[in-house]
Amino acid sequence: MKHPILFLGLLIVAYFSDSQAENAFSHYWEEHIGLPKPPDWLIAKTSPLSLDQLTVFMKLMEKNELAFHLHSFCKQANVACSTNALVKKMTYSTTFPSIVSLNDLKRTYEGLPKETPLSIASQGGLLFFRESVVKEGNFMLIPDLRDPVSYNSFLPRSLASKIPFSFSRIVELKKLFGVVDDSNMDEYIQDTLKICEKSCIQGEQCTCATSAEDLIDFVVEKLGHHVGIWSTENVEGSYENVTIGAMNLIYGNLSEPPVLCHSQPFPFQVYFCHILQKVEVYAVDIHARKKVNHAIMACHYDTSTWNPNHLAFKLLGFGPGLIEVCHWINKNGVVWTKTLV
């Protein structure tokens, strides 16, 4: 049953929502993080919903009537609903190839015999690599640094906690966001839920943060209030054979590993965050055709507990514990490091 009065209320409060939501997030940040303010890109991920809008949508969800106001909800909350949302809102350069899911890449590699040399040129760059190949002046093929759903916002924690974020309730979840079977978003949802519901490997601490507050709480719990925050500047260099520029170690404390958070494709912003032992973090200048990209690279020096079938070992030809494994932090990914008080 539709509620015209509730819908009218959403239109009335929409004008006031952005600054109110941003101020609420900034206040939460100031209470928990020992930095003056959040980075601009993280502020942009803040839910634009005002408290009044949130109240209205919470009531609609409790009555199982949110689907009747799906268009308004998706627009006001800045989340991805329906199959077409990705196509309409994607803002990356059209010169890039279509985004390929990680599962599709895995299937490509896993279908090859172990003795087959891998041609990275046809795959657009290595997802995992050795530290030794990243040296100033070297050429390197960079993989896709894009986030498939780059534009979406977090939901407020009170609303995100009501979302059926579970593979056992995936039918309900897809109906809530108007996602059809076998669409790109359907695949993204399935992949993200599988990642978020799997067990952490030995020695790993992991979680999926479905709200900005959850993200901050996990970081503070593991690292404390005084942290540094690092992210790749843009997607330039994707699919290019770039020249590696300056390379700086920005975090090398192997006894206190950083928190790595990877943006997961989902209707609203979700981060898979984890801590693995013995990780160093580098800032690397990637000299792409159009501009220099200041990228973040993480190198794992203890791979002894990793799955022997991990894609990194398939690509690099070694097993767990025998080599270090490095990878780029994609756009919208973030690395949190502990700082001295």
Secondary structure, DSSP 8 states (H G I E B T S, - for coil): ---HHHHHHHHHHHTTHHHHHHHHHHHHHHHH-SSSS--HHHHTTS----HHHHHHHHHHHHTT-GGGGHHHHHHHHT---STTHHHHH--S-TTS-----HHHHHHHHHTS-TTS---SGGGTS-SSB-GGG--TT-EEE------TTTT-----HHHHTTS--SGGGHHHHHHHTT--TTSHHHHHHHHHHHHHHS---TT-EEEEE-SHHHHHHHHHHHH-S-EEEE-----TTTTSEEEEEEEEEEE--TTS--EEEEEE-SSS-EEEEEE-SSEEEEEEEEE-SSSEEEEEEEEES--TTS-TT-HHHHHHS--TTTS-EEEE--TT-EEEEE---
